[in-house]
Amino acid sequence: MQGKRLKKSDMVKVISGKEKGKTGKILKTIRDKNQVVVEKLNIVKRHKKPDAKGKGGILEKEGPINASNVMFLCSKCDVGVRIGYKILEDGGKVRVCKKCQEILDS
């Protein structure tokens, strides 16, 4: 599953669907459904009933996108890339770009 490799605040590029080619930052990951919510992408409208204060109307917010439809955006390569893992000398595990071998975790 690709969704495990993506984390909140990662920059991603959409590779399929109506938002194809656009990039954005992950706001939220939904692991059990293998979905991510990307900032300012896949905008959906929700009709909200007025509450006691009278606030209601049509709200616009980001909808979830399947994690298989997005790729991590490597800052060095500047393209969508796959993510791999590497074990460091001190025993730590970090994510790496499969294309340029750049360490993605700081």
Residue, then its C-alpha position, 0 to 999 in steps of 0.5 A: m500500500q502506497g498510503k503508508r509511505l506518505k505523511k502529513s505535510d508531504m508535497v505530492k503530485v496528482i498522477s490521475g483523475k480530474e486534478k491530474g498534474k496539480t501539486g499540493k501539500i498533504l493535510k491529512t492521511i486516512r490510512d484505513k481507506n488508503q486516502v489522502v487529503v491534499e490542500k486546495l485539490n479535489i474541492v467538494k461542496r457540502h450543504k450545511k443546514p443553518d444552526a441556532k446562530g443561523k450559519g449555514g449555506i454551501l461550504e467548500k472543502e477538500g475531499p479525499i484522493n486515493a493514495s495510489n493517485v498521488m506521488f511524492l514530489c522530490s524537491k531535488c528531482d522536482v518530479g513525482v517519485r517513488i519512495g524507498y527506505k534506507i537503514l542508517e548506520d545508527g540504526g535509524k530508518v529513513r525514507v529515500c527518493k528512488k530516483c536520486q537517493e536523496i534522504l527525504d526525512s530530516 
